[in-house]
Amino acid sequence: MTEAKTKIIYAIADAGFSGGPIQLLKLLEGLNKKGYELVVISPSGFLSKKAKKLGIKHFEFEFKRGIGNVRKLRKFLKAEIEKNPRVILHAQGVKAGSFLKMLNSRFRQILVYTEHNWTKDYTLPQNWRRGYQLANLRRMSRFTTWTVCVSKAVQDFLLRKKITSKETSSVIYNGVEFDKIMPRKSWEPIAVGTIASLHRRKGILFLLEAIAKFGENNSNKIILKVVGEGPEEDFLKQHAVDLKVNFDVQWLGVREDLKDFWSGINIYVQPSLDESFGMATAEAMGYEIPVIATTAGALPEIVQDGGLLVEPGNSGELAKAIENIASNKGIREENIERARKRVKKLFSVSRMVGEYERLYANLLNR
């Protein structure tokens, strides 16, 4: 009798074009090629469309409380588990994790949880939300078989808050991959780029101020290309006007195809006030683009000696770092070489997929 394929049922409350769904898609693509039976539970959006194109079963679910909604998900999970009992439930993020924790009290399957956000620097707009989420994470951890952290910064925070333990958690870095691009040769003007959702915690305000300060102190022209959208977009555009750099900033919105962006910048800057991994930073390192990042969250862990690190929220330091890279070819070349080796060793998609495979196999064979 042929052994049943391992079935992994993923749940994620965000299906948009952002870090968590993008990383889950890369994992799905890798495991799909290896013959796993995969199921995705998520709202409709970027991830659901991509999963369906891969031939992966998708169950549309909005992760909203209510008896009817919970029963709907419970019925779906019951049917999937009965079809193939060799199953692992894998939740991405607190909201999806709360639902699977609640329902798994009945099914008693292996439950894996991946934390994408929390580090010592992560904040929420209201303090009560921070307390509520952390309390929820602690409750959920009692029913979680294994916790995956996307960086050591995430794991350190969860350990310090007693949300997980060293015996039931591990770090699996996100994976990045690259298209062939023609690197930008000209440094006239100096083209700086960043990719971020336009929220306060991403620090774009300080990057705009750094661009203004650079322009005040240098004769070299500088432009900034911003990929992303979010609730602070109008505020940031007005701030650029107030700083008189609005004609030097290109707001590019959200885009899946980033080849033109990567081939059109000289320096990549991640000015975040918190960051649990820094996917775009790792991508820039792999594209051999000089990187400047803050010391927030996991960024020092990801960049190490492959770029320049500055204090979060310090536009003056950002401006000096841009000037340092723009004027010093030796620093650029040294950082690029170290960054390239680091990305190849630690942040490949194949390594990420392989580590998840080993984790799933170990959990099933306990």
Secondary structure by P-SEA (a helix, b strand, c coil): cccccbbbbbbbcccccccaaaaaaaaaaaaaaaccbbbbbccccaaaaaaaaaccbbbbbcccccaaaaaaaaaaaaaaaaacccbbbbbccaaaaaaaaaaacccccbbbbbbcccccccccccaaaaaaaaaaaaaaaaaccbbbbccaaaaaaaaaaccccccccbbbbbbbbbcccccccccccbbbbbbcccccccaaaaaaaaaaaaaacccbbbbbbbcccccaaaaaaaaaaaacccccccccccccccaaaaacccbbbbccccccccaaaaaaaaaccbbbbcccccccccccccbbbbccccaaaaaaaaaaaaccaaaaaaaaaaaaaaaaccccaaaaaaaaaaaaaaaaac
